[in-house]
Amino acid sequence: MMHLSLTRLTPLLALLPLTASQDLASDPGRSGAAIEIVHLYNDLYPQTIAVSSTGRKFSNYARSLDPNNIAYTVAELVTNTTERAYPSAKINSPPGGAINYTTIPPTGANYPKYLIGVQSVVIDPADRLWILDTGRAATPEGVNVNSSPGGPKLIGVDLTNDTIFQTILFPPMIAYSDSYLNDIRFDLRPSVTASRKGIAYITDSSQEGRNGFVIVDLGTGESWRHLDNTPEVRAERGFLPFIWGEVVYSLPRPGQVITFAGNFGADGIALSADGDTLFWSAVGSRTLYSISTERLRDRRPTSEILAEASVVSRGQKGISDGLETDSNGLIYAGNFEDNAINVYDPANGTVQVFTRDATIAWTDSLAVATDGYVYFTENQLWRTAAYYPGTDRRVKPYVLYRAKCPGNGTKVDLR
């Protein structure tokens, strides 16, 4: 009988082929809270989601991000696969279109009573829908035209009768012609303004102009700016994201040279559960920042000096678009590069993974509803023609998901 010693057998084993059945460590790809599909967008290209206390759902469809968003720029989700223009088809259809081609160069139409190019819809603590109109739209060639006075505005809709109860127009020295009014959060506590009607905080994420915040007194309609072009509201120079194994460069228009993709400034915005702190981040940054809301409401001569001195870095949390808060004070933020949504806990300063799934990438917006779920949209923004190689690589349907908030978290109620 022949016996092979272990020392003689080992070299022979080394010659055996490796197989796929080897037990190797690998990325599990999915973790955290379970996600469920709520709605599939098979028609126009969506961005934000808003959910009322009765479960009604609304989205916007920015005409500046997709020139094919013609039929409507705000819609209510009526089934799990269909939408209809909201609050009416008429207000979504400016006479002659969203772009005024009689000006040189073309500009956004200047209709105060029509929606030009909406970037955000949000339900406030009083269960009213607010529509944030940039006043801008893209030409068929992908050129995002500047706004005209009357275009940039904030519209409040009463969901009990689907009628507009307030329209606030932004003057040109507040919403510059190349501003991009992006996202908005509301504090309706009577103590925060002399009008006792509450206040709204808005990010200006413009790729071409000045980034910063627009603050609005909902009682008087007055608006003002803070933190204009401070480094913390700007995209970081040379910022380069990686999504689904792809390097993401920007290609603003056909024939132009490619640039770094992180050119959106202050974008995502979230209020702390007590309303005393505002959190934000630029898409072109992995850092979360905050400031006392008192500093943003201040309009004294030295208020900007005090505001700039009050900015706080909360550390890195991944690349995000929209942000959101729940009643436990957790800040939800997308993490594009890890197919995840993270949560930042202001109580201890840490970031944790909330949910992770291979279908998550560009989480455009998040909204915590009174049902205890956080809703979020996935719209493949980095695959539009505005990014290298300049072709539209999006695959429909776009998706609205939801996941249960931890610790019985629910919508923040600042009233």
N, C-alpha and C positions, 0 to 999 in steps of 0.2 A: 504494500500500500504506500502510495506516495503522499507525503505531507509537505505543503508549502508553508514556509514561515511567513509571519506577518510582514517582515521586512522585505521579503521577495514579492509578496502579493500587492503591496501598496503601489509600486510603479505600474503594475498592470491595471489597477483600479483607476489610476490617473488617465489611462488611455480611453476609458469608457466615455461615450458622448454624454454631455449635459442634456437634460430634458426639461421640458416646460413644467413638469410636475415637481421640480425642486421646490422645497418650502422656503421661499425667499420673502423677506420683508417688502411690503409695498404700501403705497398710499391707499387707505380704505376708500377715499373719495366721498364719503358721506358720514356725517356725524351731527350730533346736537338735535335740536327740535325737529320734529317731522313737519314737512311742508306739504301742502295740498293745493291743487290747481283750482282756482276760483273762476277764471275767465280766460278765454282764448281770443286774441285780437286777430281776426283774419282780414280786416279791411284796412283802416288807416293806421298810422304809426303813432303809438301812444307814449306818454311820458309819466305823468303823475296819476295818483289814485286818491280819491277822497271817499270816505264811507260814513254815512249818516247814522244816527242812533236807531233808525228804523231799518237799516240795512241797505238803503239806496246807495248805489255806487256811481261815481263819476270819474271821467278821465279827460285829459287835454291832449291835443294833437298839434304840436307846434309847427306852424308853417315855415318857420325859419330853419327847422331841422329836416324837413321833407317837403319839397314843393308840391308833392302829390296830396298833401293834407288840405284839399280844397273844399270838400263837401261840408266839413265842419271842423272847428278847432276846439270845441267842447262837446262832450256827449255823455248821456246817461247809459250805463250798461243795463240793457233790458232783459237779456237772457245770458246764458253763460258763453254765448258766441256772437251776440249781436249788440249793436249800439244805435242810439238815435241822437240827433242834434239836440243840444240843450243850451239855454232854456227854450229856444225855438230855432227852427231852421232859418228864419229871417235874420236874426241877430248874428248868425254864423256866416251870413252871405253879404258882405259889404257891396254896395252898388259899384259895379265896375271891377270888383275883385279887391284883394288885400293890398295890391301894389298900385301906386299911382305912376303910370308910365308917361304922364305929361310933364313931369319934372326931369331935369337933367342933373345928375343921374336919377333913375327912378327911386322913389321913396315909399315908405309905408303909407297907406291911405289914412287920412286924418278924420275918421268918423268916430266921434265920441259915443255914438249909440250903436255901434257895430263892433264885433270882435275881429281884430286884425290878425294877431298871432299870439295865442295864449300859451304860456309856458307852465302855469301852475294852477291847480284847483285844490282848495283846502276847506274842510269843514271846521268852523270855529267852535268854541265851547258852548255857544248858544244854539248849535245845530243848524247854522246857516252856511250856505256855500259861498265862498269867495273865489272870484275869477281874476287872475293876474295876467293882464295883457301887455306884452312887450311892445306892441305897435310895429313889429318887424315881421318880415316874411322873406322867403328866398325865391329868386327867379328860377325858371326852369334850368338855367345853367348853374344853379347853386350859389349865386351871389346873394348874401343876406343884406337886404337894403336897410338903410337907416330909417328911423321912425320920423313921423311928423307930429306936431302938437295935436292932441286929441286922440292919438293912437295909444300911447302908454297910459294905462288906467287900472283901477281896481274896482270891481263890480261885485256887489253883494246881492245874493238871491235868497229870497224867503222860500224854503222848501215846503212850507205848508200850502202855498198856492202857486209856486213856480214863477213868481214875479220878482223883478228887480226892485230893491228898496233903496239902493244907494249906488252912486257912481262917483268915484274920486279920480279926477284927472291929475296927472303929474306934470308940472310945468317943466319946460326945457332945461332949466338950470338944476333940476332934481333928477329927472330921467333924461340924460343927454341923448342926442340922436343916435349915438352908437352904444347906449346902455343896453344891457340885457337883463331885465328884471326877472329873476329866476325862481326863487322860492320864498315862502312867506309863513310866518307864525303869529298867533294872536294871543293877547292878554287882555281880557275883558274886565279885569278888576277895576271898579270905579276909582280906586286910590291912585292909579298910575297916571291919570291925566286930569287936568282941570275940567275938561268937558265931561268926565266921568263915564265916557262911552267906550273906553278901551283904546288899545294901541296895536299897531302891526309893525313887524320887523321884516324887512325884505333884503335879499342879497342881490347885488348887481355883479353878475359873473362875466361881463363883457369880454369877448376875445380881442376886441379892437380898441377899447377905450379904458375908462377908469373903473376899477373895482372898488367895492365898498358896500355900505349899508344905506338903505332908505328907510326912514322911520315915519309912520303915519299916525296922526291923531284921528281916530275914527269918528270923533264927534265934530271936529271943526273941518276935517279934510286937509289940514295943513300937513306938509311933509318937509323933511330935511335930511341931510346926509351926514354920515360920520365915517371915519377911518378910510377916507378916500386914498386909494393907492398906497396904503401902508403895506410893508412887506408881507404881513400876515394874511392879507386878503388877496394877494397876488399869487399866480402860479409860480412855482419854482423854476428858475432858469435851467434848461437842459433836462427837464423832467421826462422820463421815459417809462411808460408802463408796459407790462407783459400780461396778456390775457389769452387763456386757452392755448398756451404755447406759442403765441404770436407776438412779435415785437410790434408795438403800436406807434406809428408815426402819423403825423397830420399831413394831409394834402388838401389845403383849403379849396382850391379850384383847379380844374384841368389846366395843365400847362405850367403851373407854379411848382416851385421846388418844395421838396418835403421838409417838414420842420418837426420839432419835438411836439408830441401830442398833448402834453399837459398845459394847454393854453387857456383853460377856463379858470377864472379867479373864484372868489368866494361864491359858493354854490349851495351846498347842503346847509341847513339851518335847523336848530332845535332849541326850544326853551326848557330850562330846568323845571321840575315838577312844581316848584314854588314860584316860578316866574322871575326869579331874581338874577338868573344867569343865562346868557345866550351863548350857545355853542355853534361853531361853524367850521367848515373846511373848504379848501379849494380842490377841484378835481385834479389839478396839477400839483398835488402835495399829498403826503401820507400823514400829515400832522393835524391834530384836532386842537382848535383854539377856543378860548372863551373870554367873555367880558361881562362885567356887571351891567344889567339892563338899565340901571340908574344912570350910568355914564352915557348910554345911547339916547336916553330921554332928555338929557341935559342940553339946553340951548344957550347957555350963558356964553359970553365972549371967549372964555378959556375952556369951554367944554371939549373942544377937539384935543387940546393938550392933555387934559385929564383922561380922555378916552384912550388916546394912544399909549399913555403910561399905564393903563389898566389891563392891557391885553395879556392873557396868560396862555402859555403853551401847556397843553395837557398830554403831550407825547404823541407817539405814532399809533395809528389804528388801522392802517391799510388805506388803499385808494378807494374813495367813496364819491358818490354823486349826492343823493339825498340823505338826510338824517332824520331821526325821529326820537321822541321821548315817551316813556310810559309813566304811569302813576308811581312806580317804585323809583323813579329818577334815572333809570337806565337809558343810555343813549345808544340807539341802534344805528349802525353804519355799515354800508356795503364794504366788502373787501374783494375787489375785482380779481386780484392776482391769485387768490386762494379759493375761488368759487364759493365764497362764504359771506355771511352777514355776521359782523362782530357786535359786541355790546361793550360800551365803556361805562364803568361804575364810578361816578364822581365821589362816592363815599370812601373808596379805597384807592382810586387812581389806576385800577387795572383794566385791561382789555381781555375779554374772553370770546371764544367762538360761540355764537348763538346757534347757527345752523350752517351746514355745509352740504352742497350737492353739486354734481357735475353740470346740472342745467343752470346754475347760478353763475352769472358773469357780471354784466353791467346792470346792477340794481339801480334803476333811475330814481325811484322814489319809494318812500315807506310811509305808512299811515297807521297809527294805532287807533283802533275803533273801540266803541263802548262794549263790544262783545268779547273783549279780552284777547283779540288777535291782532297781530301786526300784518298788514297787507303790503305787498311790494311788487313792483313791475320789473320785468326783465325784457329789455328791448334791443339788445345787440347794437348799441350806439356806435361802438368802435368798428363795426362792419359796414357802416354807411360809406357813401362815395367820398365823404370828407376826410377819410383816412386812407393811407397807403394800402393798396396800390391804386386807389381812385375809382374802384368799381363797387357797385352795391352788392355786398355778399350776405345781406340779411336773409334769414329763412323764416317765413311765416309758419305758424302763428307766433306772435309775441304773447307773453304770458303774464297773468296776474296770479300770484300765489298768496298764501297766508300761512302763518304759524302761530301757535299759542304762545302768548307772552308768559315768561316765567313768573313764579311767585304771585299769581293772580293779578298781574299788572293789567291796567286798562288805560283808557284815554285820559289825558291830563285835563282837568276842569278848572281853568283859571277864570272865575267869574266873581 
